[in-house]
Amino acid sequence: MDIFNPTYIKELIPWESSLLLFLTVLMLRFFFRKLFTYLLNLLKNHFQLENTTDILRAIDKPIQFFLLILSIYVLAAFSPLKIIATHPSLDKILRSAVLFSVFWTAYNICDAGEGLFLQILNQTGLNWDRALTKILSTVLRLLIMFFAFVMIAKEWGYDITAFVASLGIGSLAVAFAAKDTLADILGSLSVLVQKPFVIGDWVKINNTEGIVESIGFRSTCIRTFERELVYIPNALLTGGPIINYTRRERRRIEYTLGLTYNTTSAQMKQTIEDIRKYLHDDAGISDEDYFVHFFSFGDSALNIRIVCYTAETDATIYFNTREKFNFALMQILEKNGVSCAFPSTSLYFENTLETHKKEIPTPPQP
């Protein structure tokens, strides 16, 4: 005798048991949130878990749904109505509810690529980019929906072989029609894997310069310094140069300082030595690479070539360091009694104006 047969159980338990079991499951469903929250708090304190709110949000509605289906199942399975209790669809409904709840929970865990899902990925030891996490989250959710549909359809006896086969032919047609979109998606994946830039970097792409605000499936959003929002298709990111100003190790300061031609060689040497000493002593200037040389005889000036680098890459520090260096250069020029030249043109006459006046004959008087 099968003790798990509902007919056998009904012989031992009165028919009112179906209603009692139904109410019991409903009560369990009612107290589930408080009980599960209590258990999560215990686990959080013991194992130092984070994002318990995300865990509760991911599993709450699927479990609530399953308990509701389970309560209806026990009400029908233990009811005195044989046409309902012995209906073959009851077991299919229960198994489908289990599958649906499991896939729903997985879908919620992957939802938005934030919180719990991001924490789970970071447990792998890799530094996952937030934008890459969002794309991976979207792909996983699509796969979860596909497998949920396939398994639940199989549970109800539907042959999905032809449907799966048709997806191969249909995917080719879709890929051909949406080749530009696929190129953008592949471009975004390439950027997110290689990471030439991340959100918040100062970049220049396709002659567009600004701060990266987001990286999506189809385009990358850049906020320019004029506060404009520019969307660049990701397909263009793999075919052109990308300049990332944020990842500079140092920032370059470059001058061509022109002194007047009345500057003596002694003044020139002393000026160059004073500039080199300042660059060596200033903490804001990197002392690894700096160049100060008497570079060339220009058309209007004796040119000193100055190349150095700031120790910090931050824009504010860079401008402050450059301003400080400018004032120091002025003080060095004043100290050595030299001045900067400016473009000029000199005109020379072979004879004075008075000589020309004497040579010009006076016209006869009438």
Secondary structure, 3 states (H helix, E strand, C coil): CCCCCHHHHHHHCCCHHHHHHHHHHHHHHHHHHHHHHHHHHHHHHHHCCCCHHHHHHHHHHHHHHHHHHHHHHHHHHCCCCHHHHCCCHHHHHHHHHHHHHHHHHHHHHCHHHCCHHHHHHHCCCCCCCHHHHHHHHHHHHHHHHHHHHHHHHHHCCCCCHHHHHHHHHHHHHHHHHCHHHHHHHHHHHHHHHHCCCCCCCEEEECCEEEEEEEECCCEEEEEECCCCEEEEEHHHHHCCCEEECCCCCCEEEEEEEEECCCCCHHHHHHHHHHHHHHHHHCCCECCCCCEEEEEEECCCCEEEEEEEEECCCCHHHHHHHHHHHHHHHHHHHHHHCCCECCCCCCCCCCCCHHHHHHHCCCCCCC
